[in-house]
Amino acid sequence: MFQDSIRSMHDLQANYSELAEIAKRKGPIIIENNNRHETVLIDFIQYQKFCEYQQRCCIDEKLAEAEAEAACPNTKWIPHEEFWGNLRNRYGV
């Protein structure tokens, strides 16, 4: 699957600039150490996009949980003012 994108630790040390440029143009490069996949060299812009994707996934998951809880007939609701007061007390906002 990633065979074209696997490089040795020695290759990384000897050719970092070249590998960084390849990562920018073609995507992540897996770095092996002692024939074991150890790290991934990835362009910073792609890394930022990956982090944003993870955050969106987490938010989507939490929203789905909240929607399911809100739909449950046993959910206990509290008044709006009490909710915001709890947040202020907890986080000092």
SVG drawing of the C-alpha trace seen along z (x, -y; Angstrom):
<svg xmlns="http://www.w3.org/2000/svg" viewBox="-40 -35 64 40">
<polyline fill="none" stroke="black" stroke-width="0.4" points="0.0,0.0 2.6,-2.5 5.6,-0.8 6.6,-3.8 6.5,-6.0 8.7,-4.0 12.2,-5.2 14.9,-4.2 16.0,-6.4 19.4,-6.6 17.7,-8.0 15.9,-10.5 19.1,-11.7 21.1,-11.8 18.3,-13.3 16.0,-15.2 15.5,-18.2 14.7,-15.9 12.2,-13.8 10.5,-16.9 10.0,-18.1 8.6,-14.7 6.2,-14.8 5.0,-18.2 4.3,-17.1 3.2,-13.5 2.1,-13.0 3.3,-11.3 6.5,-9.2 6.8,-6.3 10.2,-6.2 11.6,-2.8 14.1,-2.1 15.5,1.5 12.9,2.6 10.0,1.4 7.7,-1.4 8.5,-4.0 7.4,-7.6 5.8,-9.5 7.2,-12.6 4.2,-14.7 4.0,-18.2 2.9,-20.7 -0.2,-21.9 -1.3,-18.3 -0.7,-17.8 -2.9,-20.9 -5.7,-19.5 -5.4,-16.1 -5.7,-17.8 -8.7,-19.8 -10.3,-16.6 -9.7,-14.8 -11.3,-17.8 -14.4,-17.7 -14.8,-14.0 -14.6,-14.4 -17.2,-17.3 -19.5,-15.2 -19.2,-12.3 -20.0,-14.5 -22.9,-16.1 -24.4,-12.7 -24.1,-11.7 -25.8,-14.9 -28.6,-14.5 -29.2,-10.9 -29.2,-12.0 -31.6,-14.9 -34.0,-12.5 -34.1,-10.1 -37.3,-10.6 -35.3,-10.1 -33.0,-13.0 -33.1,-15.5 -33.2,-19.1 -32.1,-22.1 -33.0,-25.7 -30.9,-27.8 -29.6,-30.1 -28.6,-27.1 -26.7,-25.6 -24.7,-28.8 -24.1,-29.3 -22.6,-25.7 -20.3,-26.5 -19.2,-29.8 -18.5,-28.0 -16.6,-25.2 -14.5,-27.2 -14.4,-30.6 -15.9,-32.3"/>
</svg>
